[in-house]
Protein backbone atom coordinates (compact mmCIF):
# COMPACT_ATOMS: atom_id res chain seq x y z
CA UNK A 1 0.00 0.00 0.00
CA UNK A 2 2.75 2.46 0.86
CA UNK A 3 4.50 1.52 -2.31
CA UNK A 4 1.42 2.27 -4.32
CA UNK A 5 0.92 5.57 -2.55
CA UNK A 6 4.50 6.53 -3.25
CA UNK A 7 4.05 5.53 -6.84
CA UNK A 8 0.88 7.49 -6.93
CA UNK A 9 2.62 10.46 -5.35
CA UNK A 10 5.51 10.22 -7.79
CA UNK A 11 3.24 9.88 -10.79
CA UNK A 12 1.52 13.28 -10.43
CA UNK A 13 4.92 14.92 -10.07
CA UNK A 14 6.04 13.38 -13.26
CA UNK A 15 2.91 14.54 -14.96
CA UNK A 16 3.48 18.06 -13.66
CA UNK A 17 7.01 17.92 -14.91
CA UNK A 18 5.84 16.75 -18.25
CA UNK A 19 3.20 19.44 -18.32
CA UNK A 20 5.76 22.07 -17.42
CA UNK A 21 8.12 20.80 -20.06
CA UNK A 22 5.35 20.82 -22.58
CA UNK A 23 4.54 24.41 -21.69
CA UNK A 24 8.17 25.40 -22.05
CA UNK A 25 8.38 23.71 -25.36
CA UNK A 26 5.21 25.47 -26.50
CA UNK A 27 6.62 28.83 -25.33
CA UNK A 28 9.84 28.10 -27.18
CA UNK A 29 7.87 27.23 -30.29
CA UNK A 30 5.84 30.43 -29.93
CA UNK A 31 8.98 32.50 -29.40
CA UNK A 32 10.62 30.79 -32.33
CA UNK A 33 7.54 31.41 -34.40
CA UNK A 34 7.42 35.08 -33.34
CA UNK A 35 11.09 35.48 -34.07
CA UNK A 36 10.67 33.86 -37.45
CA UNK A 37 7.68 36.03 -38.16
CA UNK A 38 9.58 39.18 -37.15
CA UNK A 39 12.49 38.17 -39.33
CA UNK A 40 10.20 37.52 -42.24
CA UNK A 41 8.48 40.88 -41.66
CA UNK A 42 11.83 42.66 -41.61
CA UNK A 43 12.85 40.84 -44.77
CA UNK A 44 9.55 41.81 -46.34
CA UNK A 45 10.02 45.47 -45.33
CA UNK A 46 13.54 45.50 -46.68
CA UNK A 47 12.34 43.93 -49.91
CA UNK A 48 9.44 46.37 -50.13
CA UNK A 49 11.79 49.32 -49.49
CA UNK A 50 14.15 48.05 -52.14
CA UNK A 51 11.28 47.60 -54.56
CA UNK A 52 10.08 51.15 -53.82
CA UNK A 53 13.56 52.52 -54.41
CA UNK A 54 13.73 50.62 -57.68
CA UNK A 55 10.28 51.85 -58.69
CA UNK A 56 11.18 55.43 -57.73
CA UNK A 57 14.39 55.27 -59.71
CA UNK A 58 12.55 53.79 -62.65
CA UNK A 59 9.88 56.50 -62.38
CA UNK A 60 12.56 59.19 -62.28
CA UNK A 61 14.27 57.64 -65.26
CA UNK A 62 10.92 57.54 -67.11
CA UNK A 63 9.97 61.11 -66.06
CA UNK A 64 13.25 62.73 -67.11
CA UNK A 65 12.83 62.07 -70.84
CA UNK A 66 9.19 63.11 -70.61
CA UNK A 67 10.12 66.44 -68.99
CA UNK A 68 12.86 66.96 -71.56
CA UNK A 69 10.41 66.28 -74.35
CA UNK A 70 7.87 68.68 -72.78
CA UNK A 71 10.48 71.45 -72.47
CA UNK A 72 11.55 70.92 -76.06
CA UNK A 73 7.93 71.07 -77.16
CA UNK A 74 7.34 74.28 -75.20
CA UNK A 75 10.45 75.86 -76.71
CA UNK A 76 9.26 74.82 -80.16
CA UNK A 77 5.83 76.35 -79.51
CA UNK A 78 7.41 79.57 -78.25
CA UNK A 79 9.56 79.83 -81.36
CA UNK A 80 6.53 79.25 -83.57
CA UNK A 81 4.53 81.90 -81.71
CA UNK A 82 7.32 84.41 -82.04
CA UNK A 83 7.67 83.69 -85.74
CA UNK A 84 3.89 84.03 -86.21
CA UNK A 85 3.88 87.34 -84.30
CA UNK A 86 6.73 88.68 -86.42
CA UNK A 87 4.93 87.65 -89.59
CA UNK A 88 1.71 89.32 -88.50
CA UNK A 89 3.58 92.52 -87.59
CA UNK A 90 5.21 92.50 -91.02
CA UNK A 91 1.84 92.06 -92.71
CA UNK A 92 0.34 94.93 -90.71
CA UNK A 93 3.33 97.10 -91.54
CA UNK A 94 2.98 96.34 -95.23
CA UNK A 95 -0.72 97.14 -95.09
CA UNK A 96 -0.02 100.51 -93.48
CA UNK A 97 2.79 101.31 -95.88
CA UNK A 98 1.54 103.51 -98.72
CA UNK A 99 1.46 101.68 -102.01
CA UNK A 100 1.80 103.17 -105.45
CA UNK A 101 3.24 106.52 -106.57
CA UNK A 102 3.38 109.61 -104.41
CA UNK A 103 -0.09 111.25 -104.35
CA UNK A 104 1.54 114.68 -104.57
CA UNK A 105 2.97 113.74 -107.97
CA UNK A 106 -0.27 112.28 -109.35
CA UNK A 107 -2.75 114.18 -111.51
CA UNK A 108 -6.29 114.88 -110.25
CA UNK A 109 -7.67 112.35 -112.72
CA UNK A 110 -5.32 109.62 -111.43
CA UNK A 111 -6.22 110.48 -107.84
CA UNK A 112 -9.94 110.31 -108.53
CA UNK A 113 -9.52 106.95 -110.26
CA UNK A 114 -7.86 105.54 -107.14
CA UNK A 115 -10.64 106.61 -104.76
CA UNK A 116 -12.66 103.90 -103.06
CA UNK A 117 -16.43 103.87 -103.33
CA UNK A 118 -16.77 105.44 -99.91
CA UNK A 119 -14.31 108.26 -100.66
CA UNK A 120 -15.76 108.77 -104.13
CA UNK A 121 -19.19 109.28 -102.56
CA UNK A 122 -17.62 111.70 -100.07
CA UNK A 123 -16.06 113.74 -102.90
CA UNK A 124 -19.35 113.74 -104.82
CA UNK A 125 -21.17 115.17 -101.80
CA UNK A 126 -18.50 117.84 -101.36
CA UNK A 127 -18.85 118.86 -105.00
CA UNK A 128 -22.62 119.19 -104.66
CA UNK A 129 -22.27 121.30 -101.52
CA UNK A 130 -19.79 123.63 -103.22
CA UNK A 131 -22.14 124.09 -106.17
CA UNK A 132 -25.05 124.76 -103.83
CA UNK A 133 -22.92 127.39 -102.08
CA UNK A 134 -22.41 129.29 -105.34
CA UNK A 135 -19.28 127.74 -106.80
CA UNK A 136 -19.14 126.87 -110.48
CA UNK A 137 -18.54 123.27 -111.52
CA UNK A 138 -14.94 124.05 -112.44
CA UNK A 139 -14.26 125.95 -109.21
CA UNK A 140 -15.76 123.15 -107.13
CA UNK A 141 -13.56 120.55 -108.86
CA UNK A 142 -10.50 122.78 -108.46
CA UNK A 143 -11.20 123.23 -104.77
CA UNK A 144 -11.64 119.48 -104.23
CA UNK A 145 -8.47 118.70 -106.19
CA UNK A 146 -6.48 120.44 -103.45
CA UNK A 147 -7.53 117.75 -100.96
CA UNK A 148 -7.28 114.68 -103.18
CA UNK A 149 -3.60 113.92 -102.42
CA UNK A 150 -4.31 113.93 -98.70
CA UNK A 151 -7.43 111.79 -99.15
CA UNK A 152 -5.60 109.19 -101.23
CA UNK A 153 -2.61 109.10 -98.86
CA UNK A 154 -4.93 108.45 -95.91
CA UNK A 155 -6.94 105.94 -97.91
CA UNK A 156 -3.84 103.81 -98.48
CA UNK A 157 -3.42 103.32 -94.75
CA UNK A 158 -7.06 102.50 -94.18
CA UNK A 159 -8.44 105.92 -93.17
CA UNK A 160 -11.48 107.16 -95.12
CA UNK A 161 -12.04 110.86 -95.78
CA UNK A 162 -14.87 111.01 -93.25
CA UNK A 163 -12.45 109.95 -90.53
CA UNK A 164 -10.05 112.75 -91.43
CA UNK A 165 -12.38 115.67 -92.16
CA UNK A 166 -15.66 114.65 -90.58
CA UNK A 167 -18.94 114.96 -92.46
CA UNK A 168 -18.81 116.59 -95.93
CA UNK A 169 -21.01 119.46 -94.71
CA UNK A 170 -18.55 120.22 -91.91
CA UNK A 171 -15.54 120.19 -94.22
CA UNK A 172 -17.16 122.35 -96.91
CA UNK A 173 -18.39 124.86 -94.34
CA UNK A 174 -14.89 125.07 -92.88
CA UNK A 175 -13.42 125.69 -96.34
CA UNK A 176 -15.93 128.36 -97.29
CA UNK A 177 -15.71 130.23 -94.00
CA UNK A 178 -12.06 129.55 -93.26
CA UNK A 179 -10.22 132.50 -91.71
CA UNK A 180 -7.57 134.10 -93.87
CA UNK A 181 -4.10 132.76 -93.22
CA UNK A 182 -1.69 135.33 -91.76
CA UNK A 183 0.81 136.43 -94.38
CA UNK A 184 4.43 136.52 -93.31
CA UNK A 185 6.05 139.82 -94.28
CA UNK A 186 9.72 139.07 -94.80
CA UNK A 187 12.60 141.34 -93.96
CA UNK A 188 13.39 142.28 -97.55
CA UNK A 189 9.75 143.13 -98.24
CA UNK A 190 9.61 145.58 -95.37
CA UNK A 191 13.00 146.99 -96.35
CA UNK A 192 11.89 147.65 -99.94
CA UNK A 193 8.69 149.25 -98.64
CA UNK A 194 10.67 151.62 -96.40
CA UNK A 195 13.18 152.33 -99.19
CA UNK A 196 10.40 153.35 -101.57
CA UNK A 197 8.93 155.55 -98.87
CA UNK A 198 12.30 157.24 -98.29
CA UNK A 199 12.68 157.69 -102.04
CA UNK A 200 9.34 159.48 -102.21
CA UNK A 201 10.20 161.80 -99.31
CA UNK A 202 13.70 162.64 -100.51
CA UNK A 203 12.56 163.09 -104.11
CA UNK A 204 9.93 165.61 -102.98
CA UNK A 205 12.54 167.45 -100.92
CA UNK A 206 15.00 167.53 -103.80
CA UNK A 207 12.25 168.62 -106.19
CA UNK A 208 11.14 171.50 -103.97
CA UNK A 209 14.76 172.57 -103.50
CA UNK A 210 15.30 172.49 -107.26
CA UNK A 211 12.20 174.60 -107.94
CA UNK A 212 12.60 177.25 -105.28
CA UNK A 213 16.35 177.49 -104.73
CA UNK A 214 17.92 180.39 -106.64
CA UNK A 215 21.46 179.04 -106.41
CA UNK A 216 22.86 176.80 -109.13
CA UNK A 217 21.46 173.42 -108.12
CA UNK A 218 23.35 171.71 -110.94
CA UNK A 219 26.59 171.97 -108.94
CA UNK A 220 24.99 170.67 -105.72
CA UNK A 221 26.04 167.00 -105.70
CA UNK A 222 24.27 166.39 -102.42
CA UNK A 223 20.96 166.44 -104.30
CA UNK A 224 22.04 164.25 -107.20
CA UNK A 225 20.17 161.19 -108.42
CA UNK A 226 22.83 158.74 -107.13
CA UNK A 227 22.64 160.38 -103.71
CA UNK A 228 18.87 160.00 -103.73
CA UNK A 229 19.03 156.32 -104.70
CA UNK A 230 21.81 155.41 -102.22
CA UNK A 231 20.20 157.17 -99.27
CA UNK A 232 16.80 155.62 -100.00
CA UNK A 233 18.09 152.05 -100.14
CA UNK A 234 20.51 152.39 -97.20
CA UNK A 235 18.07 154.10 -94.86
CA UNK A 236 15.22 151.80 -95.85
CA UNK A 237 17.13 148.63 -94.89
CA UNK A 238 18.74 150.31 -91.87
CA UNK A 239 15.40 151.50 -90.50
CA UNK A 240 13.93 148.00 -90.86
CA UNK A 241 16.88 146.54 -88.96
CA UNK A 242 16.53 149.23 -86.27
CA UNK A 243 12.79 148.70 -85.76
CA UNK A 244 13.28 144.92 -85.54
CA UNK A 245 15.92 145.43 -82.86
CA UNK A 246 13.63 147.74 -80.89
CA UNK A 247 10.73 145.32 -81.12
CA UNK A 248 12.91 142.40 -79.98
CA UNK A 249 14.20 144.39 -76.99
CA UNK A 250 10.67 145.34 -75.91
CA UNK A 251 9.44 141.74 -76.27
CA UNK A 252 12.38 140.48 -74.20
CA UNK A 253 11.71 143.08 -71.52
CA UNK A 254 8.05 142.05 -71.26
CA UNK A 255 8.99 138.37 -71.08
CA UNK A 256 11.58 139.05 -68.39
CA UNK A 257 14.51 137.69 -70.38
CA UNK A 258 17.75 139.09 -71.69
CA UNK A 259 17.48 140.37 -75.29
CA UNK A 260 19.77 138.84 -77.87
CA UNK A 261 20.61 142.33 -79.11
CA UNK A 262 20.78 145.00 -76.37
CA UNK A 263 19.12 148.32 -77.07
CA UNK A 264 22.31 150.35 -76.61
CA UNK A 265 24.08 148.21 -79.19
CA UNK A 266 21.24 148.70 -81.69
CA UNK A 267 21.36 152.48 -81.28
CA UNK A 268 25.16 152.58 -81.49
CA UNK A 269 25.29 150.48 -84.66
CA UNK A 270 22.55 152.60 -86.24
CA UNK A 271 24.43 155.84 -85.60
CA UNK A 272 27.65 154.38 -86.97
CA UNK A 273 25.78 153.08 -90.03
CA UNK A 274 24.30 156.52 -90.77
CA UNK A 275 27.76 158.12 -90.74
CA UNK A 276 29.04 155.28 -92.95
CA UNK A 277 26.27 155.91 -95.50
CA UNK A 278 26.96 159.65 -95.60
CA UNK A 279 30.66 158.96 -96.10
CA UNK A 280 29.89 156.52 -98.90
CA UNK A 281 27.71 159.12 -100.64
CA UNK A 282 30.50 161.67 -100.44
CA UNK A 283 32.99 159.28 -101.98
CA UNK A 284 30.58 158.29 -104.77
CA UNK A 285 29.96 161.96 -105.59
CA UNK A 286 33.70 162.52 -105.94
CA UNK A 287 34.62 159.28 -107.67
CA UNK A 288 31.55 159.02 -109.97
CA UNK A 289 30.39 162.56 -110.64
CA UNK A 290 28.91 161.59 -113.99
CA UNK A 291 26.40 159.21 -112.33
CA UNK A 292 25.40 161.61 -109.57
CA UNK A 293 23.66 164.02 -111.91
CA UNK A 294 21.35 166.68 -110.52
CA UNK A 295 17.90 166.59 -112.11
CA UNK A 296 15.47 169.49 -112.43
CA UNK A 297 13.00 170.01 -109.65
CA UNK A 298 10.00 168.89 -111.70
CA UNK A 299 11.85 165.63 -112.59
CA UNK A 300 12.28 164.80 -108.93
CA UNK A 301 8.60 165.41 -108.33
CA UNK A 302 7.71 163.05 -111.16
CA UNK A 303 10.05 160.42 -109.70
CA UNK A 304 8.37 160.88 -106.32
CA UNK A 305 4.93 160.27 -107.84
CA UNK A 306 6.18 157.21 -109.73
CA UNK A 307 7.83 155.80 -106.60
CA UNK A 308 4.64 156.34 -104.62
CA UNK A 309 2.58 154.42 -107.20
CA UNK A 310 5.18 151.64 -107.31
CA UNK A 311 5.09 151.39 -103.53
CA UNK A 312 1.29 151.15 -103.57
CA UNK A 313 1.39 148.26 -106.04
CA UNK A 314 4.20 146.56 -104.12
CA UNK A 315 2.29 146.68 -100.82
CA UNK A 316 -0.88 145.44 -102.50
CA UNK A 317 0.89 142.55 -104.21
CA UNK A 318 2.57 141.30 -101.02
CA UNK A 319 -0.34 142.23 -98.73
CA UNK A 320 1.81 144.52 -96.63
CA UNK A 321 -0.17 146.35 -94.00
CA UNK A 322 1.05 148.57 -91.26
CA UNK A 323 1.05 152.08 -89.90
CA UNK A 324 3.37 154.26 -91.93
CA UNK A 325 3.37 157.97 -92.60
CA UNK A 326 1.20 157.50 -95.71
C-alpha positions as CSV (number, residue, x, y, z in Angstrom):
1,X,0.0,0.0,0.0
2,X,2.8,2.5,0.9
3,X,4.5,1.5,-2.3
4,X,1.4,2.3,-4.3
5,X,0.9,5.6,-2.6
6,X,4.5,6.5,-3.2
7,X,4.1,5.5,-6.8
8,X,0.9,7.5,-6.9
9,X,2.6,10.5,-5.3
10,X,5.5,10.2,-7.8
11,X,3.2,9.9,-10.8
12,X,1.5,13.3,-10.4
13,X,4.9,14.9,-10.1
14,X,6.0,13.4,-13.3
15,X,2.9,14.5,-15.0
16,X,3.5,18.1,-13.7
17,X,7.0,17.9,-14.9
18,X,5.8,16.8,-18.3
19,X,3.2,19.4,-18.3
20,X,5.8,22.1,-17.4
21,X,8.1,20.8,-20.1
22,X,5.3,20.8,-22.6
23,X,4.5,24.4,-21.7
24,X,8.2,25.4,-22.1
25,X,8.4,23.7,-25.4
26,X,5.2,25.5,-26.5
27,X,6.6,28.8,-25.3
28,X,9.8,28.1,-27.2
29,X,7.9,27.2,-30.3
30,X,5.8,30.4,-29.9
31,X,9.0,32.5,-29.4
32,X,10.6,30.8,-32.3
33,X,7.5,31.4,-34.4
34,X,7.4,35.1,-33.3
35,X,11.1,35.5,-34.1
36,X,10.7,33.9,-37.4
37,X,7.7,36.0,-38.2
38,X,9.6,39.2,-37.1
39,X,12.5,38.2,-39.3
40,X,10.2,37.5,-42.2
41,X,8.5,40.9,-41.7
42,X,11.8,42.7,-41.6
43,X,12.9,40.8,-44.8
44,X,9.5,41.8,-46.3
45,X,10.0,45.5,-45.3
46,X,13.5,45.5,-46.7
47,X,12.3,43.9,-49.9
48,X,9.4,46.4,-50.1
49,X,11.8,49.3,-49.5
50,X,14.2,48.1,-52.1
51,X,11.3,47.6,-54.6
52,X,10.1,51.2,-53.8
53,X,13.6,52.5,-54.4
54,X,13.7,50.6,-57.7
55,X,10.3,51.9,-58.7
56,X,11.2,55.4,-57.7
57,X,14.4,55.3,-59.7
58,X,12.6,53.8,-62.6
59,X,9.9,56.5,-62.4
60,X,12.6,59.2,-62.3
61,X,14.3,57.6,-65.3
62,X,10.9,57.5,-67.1
63,X,10.0,61.1,-66.1
64,X,13.2,62.7,-67.1
65,X,12.8,62.1,-70.8
66,X,9.2,63.1,-70.6
67,X,10.1,66.4,-69.0
68,X,12.9,67.0,-71.6
69,X,10.4,66.3,-74.3
70,X,7.9,68.7,-72.8
71,X,10.5,71.5,-72.5
72,X,11.5,70.9,-76.1
73,X,7.9,71.1,-77.2
74,X,7.3,74.3,-75.2
75,X,10.4,75.9,-76.7
76,X,9.3,74.8,-80.2
77,X,5.8,76.3,-79.5
78,X,7.4,79.6,-78.2
79,X,9.6,79.8,-81.4
80,X,6.5,79.2,-83.6
81,X,4.5,81.9,-81.7
82,X,7.3,84.4,-82.0
83,X,7.7,83.7,-85.7
84,X,3.9,84.0,-86.2
85,X,3.9,87.3,-84.3
86,X,6.7,88.7,-86.4
87,X,4.9,87.6,-89.6
88,X,1.7,89.3,-88.5
89,X,3.6,92.5,-87.6
90,X,5.2,92.5,-91.0
91,X,1.8,92.1,-92.7
92,X,0.3,94.9,-90.7
93,X,3.3,97.1,-91.5
94,X,3.0,96.3,-95.2
95,X,-0.7,97.1,-95.1
96,X,0.0,100.5,-93.5
97,X,2.8,101.3,-95.9
98,X,1.5,103.5,-98.7
99,X,1.5,101.7,-102.0
100,X,1.8,103.2,-105.4
101,X,3.2,106.5,-106.6
102,X,3.4,109.6,-104.4
103,X,-0.1,111.2,-104.4
104,X,1.5,114.7,-104.6
105,X,3.0,113.7,-108.0
106,X,-0.3,112.3,-109.4
107,X,-2.7,114.2,-111.5
108,X,-6.3,114.9,-110.3
109,X,-7.7,112.3,-112.7
110,X,-5.3,109.6,-111.4
111,X,-6.2,110.5,-107.8
112,X,-9.9,110.3,-108.5
113,X,-9.5,107.0,-110.3
114,X,-7.9,105.5,-107.1
115,X,-10.6,106.6,-104.8
116,X,-12.7,103.9,-103.1
117,X,-16.4,103.9,-103.3
118,X,-16.8,105.4,-99.9
119,X,-14.3,108.3,-100.7
120,X,-15.8,108.8,-104.1
121,X,-19.2,109.3,-102.6
122,X,-17.6,111.7,-100.1
123,X,-16.1,113.7,-102.9
124,X,-19.3,113.7,-104.8
125,X,-21.2,115.2,-101.8
126,X,-18.5,117.8,-101.4
127,X,-18.9,118.9,-105.0
128,X,-22.6,119.2,-104.7
129,X,-22.3,121.3,-101.5
130,X,-19.8,123.6,-103.2
131,X,-22.1,124.1,-106.2
132,X,-25.1,124.8,-103.8
133,X,-22.9,127.4,-102.1
134,X,-22.4,129.3,-105.3
135,X,-19.3,127.7,-106.8
136,X,-19.1,126.9,-110.5
137,X,-18.5,123.3,-111.5
138,X,-14.9,124.0,-112.4
139,X,-14.3,126.0,-109.2
140,X,-15.8,123.1,-107.1
141,X,-13.6,120.6,-108.9
142,X,-10.5,122.8,-108.5
143,X,-11.2,123.2,-104.8
144,X,-11.6,119.5,-104.2
145,X,-8.5,118.7,-106.2
146,X,-6.5,120.4,-103.4
147,X,-7.5,117.7,-101.0
148,X,-7.3,114.7,-103.2
149,X,-3.6,113.9,-102.4
150,X,-4.3,113.9,-98.7
151,X,-7.4,111.8,-99.1
152,X,-5.6,109.2,-101.2
153,X,-2.6,109.1,-98.9
154,X,-4.9,108.4,-95.9
155,X,-6.9,105.9,-97.9
156,X,-3.8,103.8,-98.5
157,X,-3.4,103.3,-94.7
158,X,-7.1,102.5,-94.2
159,X,-8.4,105.9,-93.2
160,X,-11.5,107.2,-95.1
161,X,-12.0,110.9,-95.8
162,X,-14.9,111.0,-93.2
163,X,-12.5,110.0,-90.5
164,X,-10.0,112.7,-91.4
165,X,-12.4,115.7,-92.2
166,X,-15.7,114.6,-90.6
167,X,-18.9,115.0,-92.5
168,X,-18.8,116.6,-95.9
169,X,-21.0,119.5,-94.7
170,X,-18.6,120.2,-91.9
171,X,-15.5,120.2,-94.2
172,X,-17.2,122.3,-96.9
173,X,-18.4,124.9,-94.3
174,X,-14.9,125.1,-92.9
175,X,-13.4,125.7,-96.3
176,X,-15.9,128.4,-97.3
177,X,-15.7,130.2,-94.0
178,X,-12.1,129.5,-93.3
179,X,-10.2,132.5,-91.7
180,X,-7.6,134.1,-93.9
181,X,-4.1,132.8,-93.2
182,X,-1.7,135.3,-91.8
183,X,0.8,136.4,-94.4
184,X,4.4,136.5,-93.3
185,X,6.1,139.8,-94.3
186,X,9.7,139.1,-94.8
187,X,12.6,141.3,-94.0
188,X,13.4,142.3,-97.5
189,X,9.8,143.1,-98.2
190,X,9.6,145.6,-95.4
191,X,13.0,147.0,-96.3
192,X,11.9,147.7,-99.9
193,X,8.7,149.2,-98.6
194,X,10.7,151.6,-96.4
195,X,13.2,152.3,-99.2
196,X,10.4,153.4,-101.6
197,X,8.9,155.6,-98.9
198,X,12.3,157.2,-98.3
199,X,12.7,157.7,-102.0
200,X,9.3,159.5,-102.2
201,X,10.2,161.8,-99.3
202,X,13.7,162.6,-100.5
203,X,12.6,163.1,-104.1
204,X,9.9,165.6,-103.0
205,X,12.5,167.5,-100.9
206,X,15.0,167.5,-103.8
207,X,12.3,168.6,-106.2
208,X,11.1,171.5,-104.0
209,X,14.8,172.6,-103.5
210,X,15.3,172.5,-107.3
211,X,12.2,174.6,-107.9
212,X,12.6,177.3,-105.3
213,X,16.3,177.5,-104.7
214,X,17.9,180.4,-106.6
215,X,21.5,179.0,-106.4
216,X,22.9,176.8,-109.1
217,X,21.5,173.4,-108.1
218,X,23.4,171.7,-110.9
219,X,26.6,172.0,-108.9
220,X,25.0,170.7,-105.7
221,X,26.0,167.0,-105.7
222,X,24.3,166.4,-102.4
223,X,21.0,166.4,-104.3
224,X,22.0,164.2,-107.2
225,X,20.2,161.2,-108.4
226,X,22.8,158.7,-107.1
227,X,22.6,160.4,-103.7
228,X,18.9,160.0,-103.7
229,X,19.0,156.3,-104.7
230,X,21.8,155.4,-102.2
231,X,20.2,157.2,-99.3
232,X,16.8,155.6,-100.0
233,X,18.1,152.0,-100.1
234,X,20.5,152.4,-97.2
235,X,18.1,154.1,-94.9
236,X,15.2,151.8,-95.9
237,X,17.1,148.6,-94.9
238,X,18.7,150.3,-91.9
239,X,15.4,151.5,-90.5
240,X,13.9,148.0,-90.9
241,X,16.9,146.5,-89.0
242,X,16.5,149.2,-86.3
243,X,12.8,148.7,-85.8
244,X,13.3,144.9,-85.5
245,X,15.9,145.4,-82.9
246,X,13.6,147.7,-80.9
247,X,10.7,145.3,-81.1
248,X,12.9,142.4,-80.0
249,X,14.2,144.4,-77.0
250,X,10.7,145.3,-75.9
251,X,9.4,141.7,-76.3
252,X,12.4,140.5,-74.2
253,X,11.7,143.1,-71.5
254,X,8.0,142.0,-71.3
255,X,9.0,138.4,-71.1
256,X,11.6,139.1,-68.4
257,X,14.5,137.7,-70.4
258,X,17.7,139.1,-71.7
259,X,17.5,140.4,-75.3
260,X,19.8,138.8,-77.9
261,X,20.6,142.3,-79.1
262,X,20.8,145.0,-76.4
263,X,19.1,148.3,-77.1
264,X,22.3,150.3,-76.6
265,X,24.1,148.2,-79.2
266,X,21.2,148.7,-81.7
267,X,21.4,152.5,-81.3
268,X,25.2,152.6,-81.5
269,X,25.3,150.5,-84.7
270,X,22.5,152.6,-86.2
271,X,24.4,155.8,-85.6
272,X,27.6,154.4,-87.0
273,X,25.8,153.1,-90.0
274,X,24.3,156.5,-90.8
275,X,27.8,158.1,-90.7
276,X,29.0,155.3,-92.9
277,X,26.3,155.9,-95.5
278,X,27.0,159.6,-95.6
279,X,30.7,159.0,-96.1
280,X,29.9,156.5,-98.9
281,X,27.7,159.1,-100.6
282,X,30.5,161.7,-100.4
283,X,33.0,159.3,-102.0
284,X,30.6,158.3,-104.8
285,X,30.0,162.0,-105.6
286,X,33.7,162.5,-105.9
287,X,34.6,159.3,-107.7
288,X,31.5,159.0,-110.0
289,X,30.4,162.6,-110.6
290,X,28.9,161.6,-114.0
291,X,26.4,159.2,-112.3
292,X,25.4,161.6,-109.6
293,X,23.7,164.0,-111.9
294,X,21.3,166.7,-110.5
295,X,17.9,166.6,-112.1
296,X,15.5,169.5,-112.4
297,X,13.0,170.0,-109.7
298,X,10.0,168.9,-111.7
299,X,11.8,165.6,-112.6
300,X,12.3,164.8,-108.9
301,X,8.6,165.4,-108.3
302,X,7.7,163.0,-111.2
303,X,10.1,160.4,-109.7
304,X,8.4,160.9,-106.3
305,X,4.9,160.3,-107.8
306,X,6.2,157.2,-109.7
307,X,7.8,155.8,-106.6
308,X,4.6,156.3,-104.6
309,X,2.6,154.4,-107.2
310,X,5.2,151.6,-107.3
311,X,5.1,151.4,-103.5
312,X,1.3,151.1,-103.6
313,X,1.4,148.3,-106.0
314,X,4.2,146.6,-104.1
315,X,2.3,146.7,-100.8
316,X,-0.9,145.4,-102.5
317,X,0.9,142.5,-104.2
318,X,2.6,141.3,-101.0
319,X,-0.3,142.2,-98.7
320,X,1.8,144.5,-96.6
321,X,-0.2,146.3,-94.0
322,X,1.0,148.6,-91.3
323,X,1.1,152.1,-89.9
324,X,3.4,154.3,-91.9
325,X,3.4,158.0,-92.6
326,X,1.2,157.5,-95.7
